[in-house]
């Protein structure tokens, strides 16, 4: 940090000219944050070095989910189950 001004009486930072910080952000933290948002369900986040992120989610609004959940097995899939 540089150019720091502190009010010792009130014990608070008054001014800060510059600061550097490093933050560790984990994929499960991002997924939990997004999953808490209305309309996003079943969020899966994948981080790939150096700067790639993949976010998968099921969007829902007014009781409808897009896309519908994938069948557990390809043999279970049919057009009728895909639309239900």
Secondary structure as GFF3:
##gff-version 3
##sequence-region A 1 84
A	DSSP	beta_strand	2	7	.	.	.	ID=ss1
A	DSSP	beta_strand	12	18	.	.	.	ID=ss2
A	DSSP	alpha_helix	27	35	.	.	.	ID=ss3
A	DSSP	beta_strand	40	48	.	.	.	ID=ss4
A	DSSP	beta_strand	52	61	.	.	.	ID=ss5
A	DSSP	beta_strand	64	66	.	.	.	ID=ss6
A	DSSP	three_ten_helix	74	76	.	.	.	ID=ss7
A	DSSP	alpha_helix	79	83	.	.	.	ID=ss8
###
